Amino acid sequence: MAKETHEFQAETKQLLDLMVHSIYTNHEIFLRELISNASDAIDKLHYQSLTNGDLLEGDTAFEIHLTPDADAHTLTISDNGLGMNKQDLMENLGTIAQSGTKAFLEKLKESQDADSTDKDLIGQFGVGFYSAFMVADKVTVVTRKAGEEQAYKWESTGDGEYSLEECQKPKHGTTIILSLGKDFYGDDSEENYTDKMTLQSLVKKYSDYIRYPITMDFTTKEKPKDADGKVIEDAPEEEHTETRTLNSMQPLWTRNKSDIKPEEYKEFFQHQFYEWEEPMEIFHNRVEGAVDYTALLFIPGKAPFNLYYADYEPGIQLYSRHVFIMDKCKDLLPDYLRFVKGLVDSPDLSLNISRELLQKSRELSLIGRNLEKTILKTLKRNLEKDREKYEKFWAEYGKSLKIGVYSGMMTGENNVEKLKDLLLFMSSKDGKLCTIKEYVDRMKDGQQKIYYATGKDKEAIEGLPQMEMLRDRGIEVLYMTDPVDEFAVEAIGEYEGHRFHSISRGDLDLEDDAFKEEKKKNEELAKDNEGLLKDMKEFLGDKVADVRLSNRLKSGAVCLVADAAGPSLAMEQAFAAANNPMLKARRILEINPQHELFSKLTAVHDQGKDSQSFKDYCNLLYDQALLLEGIMPDDPVAFANKVASLMAK
Ligand SMILES: Nc1ncnc2c1ncn2[C@@H]1O[C@H](COP(=O)(O)OP(=O)(O)OP(=O)(O)O)[C@@H](O)[C@H]1O
């Protein structure tokens, strides 16, 4: 193969440009990034070699070796990991596939807009390989994939192109040669990356917990000793080279909790999981029992934007005796904890079975159940003891728990019992969040039901005409502002014997005598107005399932409610948004017989059910009721025109 030249993908170019004209002061992290890549490559080979020992080619001493050369101004980082073939090279070092890198670019744009470019963005994101261009004028990668014969040389000066050619490499793995830029070598430089002491301290600082030895050769000059061990003074000095391991190789999670500083957890979390924020909760447990394991789990400070989308990949890293097995084991924790990140290391996980079987293994499900309990216990404790912290958690991940409550019904897990006391809803009492228990504990004497209302936000709900009656009676209402809320309370059904009752669904029953009396009066009125209601229903056709006189309105003229059987209007909207428009609420238009508009309506009805005025009234009332529910009328222009012409009268 002749030498080829390729262009970097546009996003890569953008990133490279940033690296070359680096605006960051924290150049030194390039070493951590390259070492971390080397360690990943060894992990991969290690894992594959468990089922195919030939891949190791007899080389079982995994190692990452640093070779600084002060004369040539180079720093070389070699590993005996998996290595790359031509396709891997083009895919991995020519394009950006890593979502973390994309997120980095986005964040960078944001922070530039905010004029705060001094943040250690790379440090937070780990943009990896390309950070080499912060310190190197030229980067050369010589690599051979384990199990393949052909080696390749990749080279770039970071200016938009890279070259690729075949070469020889006896050992599998990857060697990266950095031709350092003029500021990064020499004794006069403040950042001399050919200086062994500097490299040594950088490894200690950033890569101490890497599981493989990071080695460097140290040469000392000594005078030889005689047979009795005495230095021969007049002999010339001899050079001795010894290879020293620079890192302690103790993974963070294997250390004692009490010895780990908060910053160490934070750094580990950010680097290992490409996180930007600090974690809001850390779980570090060592358990000995039916299955032994160590877990280090985190609840990230911020929910990822795609947490509820199909492209979000939940999962926990698995290790067995500190050997990496897999990156995203999604069967470990229930789906409602999909936001939890971290790792589990257990000697009881078998390395010799397929990942699919492993994910279904008894050991893993036991660990998973334990971890789920631990997490729920902590959440409950926070809710009770540190409400502010819990509410922060709720703002980020509450939706996930709510989905968990009802989706458990489909997967056969009973999440209701586990989660119902962790849910929060905004209350009409004080506009603050409350648990269902708090609501029930302060219910009015004689109140049997847990009342709730749905709407897009607090303001929309408070504006609902049917809220007025409850407000007047001092009955507390829970606000369901997220489409998933109502599904969750439906799944819960009742709490301590109190059923959930939507104020926009079915018959409203306020349980007191005044209400009952009112209801009776309305029933009589409805009889007197049978013809009107029938004609309205007929005119509105299949838009409504029924037209009734309302018990739930005070000063409002109309409202739209859903039949108790079938989905609510809010659920209908949620189904439609999820491309499931077939599941429709049975809409019931309710009219307030106490409203002055009602007498106007009966008057236009007296003009005949086919009169234009009656038809206009029907349409207008229906459209108004839709708008109150936050639903757009089918024909907004016609609605506006009719309102305008009525106003002009
Ligand atoms: N030493 C190496 N040996 C084998 N493959 C490597 C090595 N260094 C990099 N790669 C490959 O190149 C890819 C891109 O590396 P890069 O550092 O840019 O991103 P990453 O490692 O995937 O993510 P990040 O560095 O952000 O953690 C890696 O995923 C890996 O497949």
The ligand as an SDF file (V2000), in Angstrom:
LIG
                    3D

 31 33  0  0  0  0  0  0  0  0999 V2000
   -3.6560    3.3250   22.3150 N   0  0  0  0  0  0  0  0  0  0  0  0
   -4.7110    2.9480   21.6100 C   0  0  0  0  0  0  0  0  0  0  0  0
   -4.8650    1.6550   21.2420 N   0  0  0  0  0  0  0  0  0  0  0  0
   -5.9380    1.2520   20.5260 C   0  0  0  0  0  0  0  0  0  0  0  0
   -6.9140    2.0650   20.1380 N   0  0  0  0  0  0  0  0  0  0  0  0
   -6.8180    3.3660   20.4620 C   0  0  0  0  0  0  0  0  0  0  0  0
   -5.7200    3.8850   21.2070 C   0  0  0  0  0  0  0  0  0  0  0  0
   -5.9020    5.2110   21.3560 N   0  0  0  0  0  0  0  0  0  0  0  0
   -7.0720    5.5100   20.7610 C   0  0  0  0  0  0  0  0  0  0  0  0
   -7.6170    4.4110   20.2200 N   0  0  0  0  0  0  0  0  0  0  0  0
   -8.8840    4.3150   19.4940 C   0  0  0  0  0  0  0  0  0  0  0  0
   -9.2360    5.5910   19.0670 O   0  0  0  0  0  0  0  0  0  0  0  0
  -10.5310    5.9480   19.5620 C   0  0  0  0  0  0  0  0  0  0  0  0
  -10.6190    7.4200   19.7550 C   0  0  0  0  0  0  0  0  0  0  0  0
   -9.8370    7.8200   20.8340 O   0  0  0  0  0  0  0  0  0  0  0  0
  -10.2080    9.0970   21.6280 P   0  0  0  0  0  0  0  0  0  0  0  0
   -9.2620    9.2380   22.7540 O   0  0  0  0  0  0  0  0  0  0  0  0
  -10.2950   10.2570   20.7020 O   0  0  0  0  0  0  0  0  0  0  0  0
  -11.6580    8.8300   22.1220 O   0  0  0  0  0  0  0  0  0  0  0  0
  -12.1590    7.7680   23.1890 P   0  0  0  0  0  0  0  0  0  0  0  0
  -11.0370    7.1150   23.8910 O   0  0  0  0  0  0  0  0  0  0  0  0
  -13.1420    6.8890   22.5050 O   0  0  0  0  0  0  0  0  0  0  0  0
  -12.9280    8.6960   24.1440 O   0  0  0  0  0  0  0  0  0  0  0  0
  -12.2740    9.6040   25.2630 P   0  0  0  0  0  0  0  0  0  0  0  0
  -10.8410    9.7520   25.0290 O   0  0  0  0  0  0  0  0  0  0  0  0
  -13.0490   10.8430   25.1650 O   0  0  0  0  0  0  0  0  0  0  0  0
  -12.4450    8.8170   26.4670 O   0  0  0  0  0  0  0  0  0  0  0  0
  -10.6840    5.1050   20.8110 C   0  0  0  0  0  0  0  0  0  0  0  0
  -12.0450    4.8690   21.1140 O   0  0  0  0  0  0  0  0  0  0  0  0
   -9.9910    3.8220   20.4090 C   0  0  0  0  0  0  0  0  0  0  0  0
  -10.8450    2.9810   19.6570 O   0  0  0  0  0  0  0  0  0  0  0  0
  1  2  1  0
  2  3  1  0
  2  7  2  0
  3  4  2  0
  4  5  1  0
  5  6  2  0
  6  7  1  0
  6 10  1  0
  7  8  1  0
  8  9  2  0
  9 10  1  0
 10 11  1  0
 11 12  1  0
 11 30  1  0
 12 13  1  0
 13 14  1  0
 13 28  1  0
 14 15  1  0
 15 16  1  0
 16 17  2  0
 16 18  1  0
 16 19  1  0
 19 20  1  0
 20 21  2  0
 20 22  1  0
 20 23  1  0
 23 24  1  0
 24 25  2  0
 24 26  1  0
 24 27  1  0
 28 29  1  0
 28 30  1  0
 30 31  1  0
M  END
$$$$
